Structure formats: structure tokens, C-alpha cells
């Protein structure tokens, strides 16, 4: 945990050095990424709980912990896969482990900012929502900026190629999601068919 927190501090203060350093052998661990994702999930859930009443958009019973986890993990995981795949095809130098862990650490600004920012909703009036939105956007854009730095440093791309790879990675994510939804639908239909077939066979006995 101490090593993970040290890496979190480094990615905030010296992002270019951070993404250079994680390419060194045994510098990062798979568990580092998992810890950051868990922290991001906890920060998200805490922010939902501490949101001021005037800023609440959902009732407590409408919040699904599993849904929130899926909305965090799936984009991160599919981005890691798509970005690594596209970069590998276009001569990127980054390994999957580096992309996997580096993408998780790009969420550190969100982890450290979202709870304090959300606590402000208990002090702000609803017509001051622009302040809250601005600070949330700072966390999001900061994380997006770290993702771009990750693409540039890990794969040693020029700025124009970073933008091109990012666009292709987003397209790759869309393709992965489409295939995933398609397979889920087919599997669901297959399961329903087998279930109905089993019920029909039992009924005819």
C-alpha cells in the first residue's frame, strides 16, 4: 500500500517521470492498479453518500453498487485493452502491464478530489452549481490529461500520433462494447431457448 501511495503522489506531481519510471523492471505491480481502482470506487460511493440534499439527483434506493462498479471498471479495462492493441499495431513501445497500471493511475486526480468537492455541495446553494461542476470537470480533465501523457510517454509517440491513437482507442472501445453487448444478447437468447426447451421436455413427460 505504501508503494502505491508513493506512486499516486508521483503521478500527480511528476507525471512524465512517473510514466517513464514505470517502464523499469519490477517498478509496478498488477495489484497497484487494483488498489487505485478500489480507491476510485470507494471515493465514488462516498461522494454519492455525502452529496448535499439540494444536489441529489437520485434516491438512495436507486443507487446500485454493482452498477457503479461496472461503470468504473468496464471503461478502464476496455480502454487498457483497446489502447494497448491499437498502439501495438502502430509500433507503440508500451507493454500491456504498463498500459493497464498506467491507465488506473490516471484516475488518481478523481480519487483525491471527488469527495472534498462533493462535500462542498453541503455548503453551496443550488444556483452555485457551476462551482461544483467546474471542480468536478477539473478532476475529469486532469485524469484525461494523464491518459494522454501515458499514451505519449509509454509508447514514445509524437503529439499528433497521441491524438490519432486516442481516437482509434475510443473507436476500439466502441467495437469491444458492441461485440460484448452482442455476445451478451446471444448468450441470453441461448439460455432462454435452453430453459424453454428443458421446460417443454419436462412438460411432455
C-alpha positions in Angstrom: 0.0 0.0 0.0 2.8 2.4 0.9 4.4 1.9 -2.6 1.0 2.5 -4.2 0.5 5.8 -2.4 4.0 6.9 -3.3 3.3 6.2 -7.0 0.0 8.1 -6.6 1.9 11.1 -5.3 4.4 10.9 -8.1 1.8 10.7 -10.9 0.2 13.9 -9.5 3.4 15.9 -9.1 5.7 14.5 -11.8 3.5 12.6 -14.4 6.1 12.4 -17.1 8.7 11.0 -14.7 6.1 8.6 -13.4 5.2 7.1 -16.8 8.9 6.9 -17.6 9.7 5.2 -14.3 7.0 2.5 -14.5 8.7 1.1 -17.6 11.6 -0.1 -15.4 11.5 -3.8 -14.5 9.6 -4.6 -11.3 8.7 -0.9 -10.8 5.0 -1.6 -10.8 2.7 -4.4 -9.8 -0.7 -5.5 -11.0 -2.0 -5.0 -7.5 -1.2 -1.3 -7.7 -3.8 -0.8 -10.4 -6.4 -2.8 -8.4 -5.8 -0.7 -5.3 -6.3 2.5 -7.3 -9.5 1.2 -8.9 -10.8 0.2 -5.5 -10.0 3.6 -4.1 -11.8 5.2 -7.1 -14.8 3.1 -6.4 -14.8 3.9 -2.7 -14.4 7.6 -3.5 -17.3 7.4 -5.9 -19.6 5.7 -3.4 -18.7 8.1 -0.6 -19.3 11.1 -2.9 -22.8 9.8 -3.5 -23.5 9.5 0.2 -22.2 12.9 1.2 -23.8 14.8 -1.7 -25.9 17.7 -0.4 -29.6 17.3 -0.4 -30.2 20.0 -3.0 -27.7 18.4 -5.4 -29.1 14.9 -5.1 -30.3 13.5 -8.4 -31.2 10.0 -7.2 -32.9 8.5 -4.2 -30.8 6.1 -2.1 -32.7 3.0 -3.3 -31.9 4.0 -6.9 -28.1 3.7 -6.3 -26.7 0.3 -7.4 -23.2 -0.5 -6.0 -22.7 -3.1 -8.7 -23.8 -0.7 -11.5 -21.4 2.0 -10.2 -18.6 -0.6 -10.1 -19.3 -1.7 -13.7 -19.4 1.9 -14.9 -15.9 2.4 -13.4 -14.2 -0.9 -14.3 -15.5 -1.5 -17.8 -14.3 1.8 -19.3 -10.9 1.5 -17.6 -10.5 -2.1 -18.7 -11.7 -1.7 -22.3 -9.5 1.5 -22.6 -6.5 -0.5 -21.5 -7.2 -3.3 -23.9 -8.0 -1.0 -26.9 -5.2 1.4 -26.3 -2.6 -1.4 -25.9 -3.9 -3.2 -29.0 -4.0 -0.1 -31.2 -0.6 1.1 -30.0 1.0 -2.3 -30.5 -0.3 -2.4 -34.1 1.1 1.1 -34.7 4.6 0.4 -33.3 3.9 1.5 -29.7 6.5 0.5 -27.2 4.3 0.1 -24.1 3.6 -3.3 -22.6 0.1 -4.3 -21.6 1.0 -4.3 -17.9 2.3 -0.7 -18.2 -0.9 0.4 -20.0 -3.1 -1.4 -17.5 -1.5 0.1 -14.4 -0.8 3.5 -16.0 -4.4 3.9 -17.0 -5.5 3.1 -13.5 -3.2 5.8 -12.1 -4.6 8.3 -14.4 -7.7 8.2 -12.1 -5.8 9.5 -9.1 -7.0 13.1 -9.5 -10.5 11.9 -9.4 -9.7 9.8 -6.3 -8.3 12.7 -4.3 -10.7 15.4 -5.5 -14.2 13.9 -5.8 -15.0 13.6 -2.1 -13.8 17.0 -1.0 -15.5 18.6 -4.0 -18.7 16.8 -3.2 -18.6 17.9 0.4 -18.9 21.4 -0.9 -22.5 20.7 -2.1 -23.5 20.8 1.6 -22.3 24.4 1.7 -23.3 25.7 -1.8 -26.8 26.8 -2.9 -28.2 25.1 -5.9 -27.7 28.3 -8.0 -24.0 27.9 -7.3 -23.9 24.6 -9.1 -21.4 26.0 -11.6 -18.7 26.0 -8.9 -19.3 22.3 -8.2 -19.4 21.4 -11.9 -16.2 23.3 -12.6 -14.3 21.4 -9.9 -15.6 18.1 -11.0 -14.6 18.9 -14.5 -11.1 19.8 -13.3 -10.8 16.3 -11.8 -12.1 14.7 -15.0 -9.9 16.8 -17.4 -6.9 16.2 -15.2 -7.4 12.4 -15.5 -7.9 12.7 -19.2 -4.6 14.7 -19.5 -2.8 12.0 -17.6 -4.1 9.4 -20.0 -2.7 11.5 -22.9 0.6 11.7 -21.2 0.6 8.0 -20.6 0.0 7.3 -24.3 2.8 9.7 -25.3 5.4 8.5 -22.8 4.8 4.8 -22.7 4.5 4.4 -26.5 7.0 7.2 -27.4 4.6 8.9 -29.8 4.7 12.4 -31.2 1.8 14.7 -30.1 -0.1 14.3 -33.4 0.1 10.5 -33.1 -1.1 10.6 -29.5 -4.3 12.3 -30.7 -4.7 9.8 -33.5 -4.1 6.8 -31.2 -6.5 8.2 -28.7 -9.2 8.5 -31.4 -8.6 4.9 -32.6 -8.6 3.7 -29.0 -12.1 5.2 -28.5 -13.3 3.5 -31.6 -11.8 0.3 -30.3 -13.7 0.7 -27.1 -16.9 1.1 -29.0 -16.2 -2.0 -31.0 -15.4 -4.0 -27.8 -18.6 -2.8 -26.2 -20.7 -3.6 -29.3 -19.3 -7.1 -29.5 -19.8 -7.6 -25.7 -23.4 -6.4 -25.9 -24.0 -8.6 -29.0 -22.5 -11.7 -27.3 -24.5 -11.0 -24.1 -27.7 -10.8 -26.1 -26.9 -14.0 -28.0 -26.0 -15.8 -24.7 -29.2 -14.6 -23.1 -31.2 -15.9 -26.0 -29.4 -19.2 -25.9 -30.0 -19.6 -22.2 -33.7 -18.7 -22.6 -34.0 -21.2 -25.5 -32.4 -24.0 -23.5 -34.6 -23.2 -20.5 -37.8 -23.2 -22.5 -36.6 -26.5 -24.2 -36.0 -28.1 -20.8 -39.4 -27.0 -19.6 -41.1 -28.3 -22.7 -39.4 -31.7 -22.4 -40.4 -32.0 -18.7 -44.0 -31.0 -19.6 -44.2 -33.7 -22.3 -43.1 -36.5 -19.9 
